């Protein structure tokens, strides 16, 4: 197993746990940590023993409290563009992973931290979590996908309010506007994320993967293009052993035993 400087990684019961481990700086994302995220998610993609991922931050204060400001101050126009594209590349990798990624947001998710949570499949937040895109306070805009994914998730008006004011929203407000899927006490956060992962893992893995593809890619298309893609992917699922097992189990009133074939 690859060793990481800024990330903790373990696999238990087919769930990969990825923890950003820089609590002394509230788990801020420096370039090195972003690259380690890329490497760990590449390894997860290739690991057949892993069926889902839970991503969280070390400690009780922060999921990820933003980017490394010391790196930001050195950027010019070209450097800033490259910095943004590199982060976007890694977050795209997380969003398009063939396995669901659940963000267990244990505290502040600000700037790049909010953007990291947005790139995950689903988000479970501790009651103490806070979300925000405060880049406007530094005279810049979000660069790791915040202006795009936030608007797609919560709508244009809410996204503009969060980005233009830089204000944080509570976990309860994040749930109300659709930014997170569930809120739990901090002590129960990882358990709630695990239960959500287990529900998804009980389903047919091919159907799970293709459903994520259909929704993620469909948002980039017109409705008609998306419907055509959905029909093609639906057809693929109909040709699987899992489809035969799922329909047979339903008719026979038993639990299906999906095999990912």
C-alpha positions in Angstrom: 0.0 0.0 0.0 1.3 3.4 -0.9 2.3 5.7 2.0 0.9 9.2 2.2 2.1 12.2 4.1 -1.1 14.1 4.4 -3.8 11.4 4.1 -4.8 8.4 6.2 -6.2 5.5 4.2 -7.7 2.2 5.2 -10.2 -0.3 3.8 -12.8 -2.0 6.1 -15.7 -4.1 4.9 -15.3 -3.0 1.3 -15.4 0.7 2.3 -12.3 2.9 1.7 -11.8 5.5 4.4 -9.8 8.5 3.2 -9.0 11.1 5.9 -7.2 14.4 5.1 -4.8 14.5 8.0 -3.5 18.1 8.5 -5.4 19.1 11.6 -2.8 21.6 12.6 -3.8 23.8 9.6 -7.5 22.7 9.7 -6.8 20.2 6.9 -6.1 23.0 4.4 -5.5 21.7 0.9 -2.0 22.4 -0.3 -0.8 21.2 -3.7 0.9 18.2 -2.2 -2.3 17.0 -0.5 -4.3 17.5 -3.7 -1.8 15.3 -5.6 -2.1 12.7 -2.8 -5.9 12.7 -3.2 -5.4 12.0 -6.9 -3.1 9.1 -6.2 -5.3 7.5 -3.5 -8.5 7.8 -5.7 -6.6 6.2 -8.6 -5.7 3.3 -6.3 -9.3 3.1 -5.1 -10.6 3.0 -8.7 -8.3 0.0 -9.5 -9.0 -1.9 -6.2 -11.8 -4.5 -6.8 -12.1 -5.0 -3.0 -13.4 -1.4 -2.6 -17.1 -0.8 -3.3 -17.5 2.7 -1.9 -15.5 5.6 -0.2 -16.0 7.8 2.8 -14.0 11.0 2.7 -13.5 13.0 5.9 -11.1 15.3 7.7 -9.0 14.7 10.8 -10.1 16.2 14.1 -13.4 17.7 15.1 -12.9 21.3 13.8 -12.6 21.0 10.1 -13.3 18.8 7.1 -11.1 21.1 4.9 -11.0 24.7 5.8 -9.7 25.9 2.4 -6.6 26.1 0.3 -3.1 26.9 1.5 -3.0 30.7 1.5 0.8 30.6 1.4 0.6 29.0 -2.0 -2.2 31.3 -3.2 -0.3 34.5 -2.6 2.4 33.4 -5.1 0.1 33.1 -8.1 -0.1 35.3 -11.1 -2.6 34.9 -14.0 -1.0 31.9 -15.7 0.0 30.3 -12.4 -3.5 30.8 -11.1 -5.1 29.2 -14.1 -2.8 26.2 -13.8 -3.5 26.0 -10.1 -7.2 25.9 -10.8 -7.0 23.4 -13.6 -5.0 21.0 -11.5 -7.5 21.1 -8.6 -10.4 20.7 -11.1 -8.6 17.7 -12.6 -8.5 15.9 -9.2 -12.0 16.9 -8.2 -13.3 15.7 -11.6 -11.5 12.4 -10.9 -13.4 12.1 -7.5 -16.8 13.1 -9.0 -16.4 10.5 -11.9 -15.1 7.6 -9.8 -17.0 4.4 -10.6 -17.8 4.0 -6.9 -19.8 6.3 -4.7 -17.9 8.7 -2.6 -19.6 10.0 0.5 -18.2 13.1 2.2 -18.5 13.0 6.0 -18.2 16.7 6.7 -17.0 16.9 10.3 -16.5 20.7 10.6 -15.6 23.6 8.4 -15.9 23.0 4.7 -14.7 26.3 3.3 -13.4 27.2 -0.1 -11.6 24.2 -1.5 -13.2 22.2 1.3 -16.7 23.0 0.2 -15.6 22.3 -3.4 -14.2 18.9 -2.4 -17.5 18.0 -0.7 -19.4 19.2 -3.8 -17.3 16.8 -6.0 -18.4 13.8 -3.8 -21.4 11.7 -4.7 -23.3 12.4 -1.5 -22.7 14.6 1.6 -23.4 13.8 5.3 -22.7 16.7 7.6 -22.1 16.9 11.3 -24.4 19.2 13.2 -21.4 21.5 13.8 -20.4 21.6 10.1 -20.2 25.0 8.3 -20.1 25.4 4.5 -18.9 28.4 2.6 -17.1 29.9 -0.5 -15.2 32.8 1.1 -12.8 33.4 -1.7 -14.4 36.7 -2.5 -12.9 38.0 0.8 -9.4 37.4 -0.7 -10.3 39.2 -3.9 -10.6 36.0 -5.9 -13.3 33.5 -7.0 -13.6 29.8 -6.3 -11.3 27.9 -8.6 -11.8 24.2 -7.8 -15.3 23.9 -9.3 -17.3 26.0 -6.8 -19.0 28.3 -9.2 -20.1 25.4 -11.3 -21.0 22.5 -9.0 -22.6 24.7 -6.3 -25.0 26.3 -8.8 -25.9 22.9 -10.2 -26.6 21.6 -6.7 -28.4 24.4 -5.0 -29.5 26.7 -7.9 -28.2 29.9 -9.3 -29.6 32.2 -6.6 -28.3 30.4 -3.6 -24.9 29.8 -5.3 -24.6 33.5 -6.1 -25.5 34.5 -2.5 -22.8 32.2 -1.0 -20.1 33.1 -3.5 -20.8 36.9 -3.5 -21.1 37.3 0.2 -18.6 34.7 1.3 -21.0 33.9 4.2 -21.0 30.5 5.8 -24.1 28.4 6.1 -24.9 26.0 8.9 -25.4 22.3 8.5 -29.1 22.7 8.9 -29.2 25.4 6.3 -27.0 23.3 4.0 -29.5 20.5 4.3 -32.5 22.8 3.7 -31.1 24.1 0.4 -30.0 20.7 -0.8 -26.2 21.1 -0.3 -26.1 18.1 2.0 -28.1 14.9 2.0 -28.2 14.2 5.8 -27.2 15.9 9.1 -26.0 13.8 12.1 -24.5 14.4 15.5 -20.7 14.6 15.2 -20.3 11.4 17.3 -22.5 9.5 14.8 -21.2 11.1 11.6 -19.0 8.2 10.3 -21.6 5.7 11.3 -24.3 7.5 9.3 -22.0 7.7 6.3 -21.2 4.0 6.7 -24.9 3.1 6.8 -25.5 5.2 3.7 -22.6 3.4 1.9 -23.9 0.0 3.0 -27.4 0.7 1.5 -25.8 1.6 -1.8 -23.4 -1.3 -1.7 -26.4 -3.7 -1.3 -27.6 -2.7 -4.8 -26.3 -3.9 -8.2 -22.9 -2.5 -8.7 -23.3 -2.0 -12.5 -26.6 -0.2 -12.0 -25.0 2.0 -9.3 -22.1 2.9 -11.6 -24.3 3.6 -14.6 -26.8 5.6 -12.6 -24.0 7.9 -11.5 -22.7 8.2 -15.1 -26.3 9.0 -16.3 -26.8 11.8 -13.8 -23.3 13.3 -13.8 -23.0 13.4 -17.6 -26.7 14.1 -18.2 -26.2 17.5 -16.4 -23.8 18.5 -19.1 -26.3 17.7 -21.9 -29.6 18.9 -23.3 -32.6 17.0 -22.0 -33.0 15.1 -25.3 -29.3 14.1 -25.3 -29.5 13.0 -21.7 -32.6 10.9 -22.4 -30.9 9.2 -25.3 -27.9 8.4 -23.0 -30.2 7.1 -20.3 -31.9 4.8 -22.8 -28.6 3.4 -23.9 -27.4 2.8 -20.3 -30.7 1.3 -19.4 -30.3 -1.1 -22.2 -26.8 -2.1 -20.9 -28.3 -2.8 -17.5 -30.9 -5.0 -19.1 -28.2 -7.3 -20.5 -26.6 -8.0 -17.1 -26.8 -11.0 -14.9 -27.6 -8.6 -12.0 -30.8 -7.6 -13.9 -31.9 -11.2 -14.1 -31.1 -11.7 -10.5 -32.9 -8.5 -9.3 -36.1 -9.2 -11.2 -36.1 -12.9 -10.2 -35.6 -12.0 -6.6 -38.4 -9.5 -6.7 -40.8 -12.0 -8.2 -39.7 -14.7 -5.7 -40.0 -12.3 -2.8 -36.3 -12.7 -1.6 -33.3 -10.4 -1.3 -31.2 -10.3 -4.5 -27.6 -11.5 -4.5 -25.9 -9.1 -7.0 -22.5 -10.1 -8.4 -21.6 -7.1 -10.5 -22.0 -9.0 -13.8 
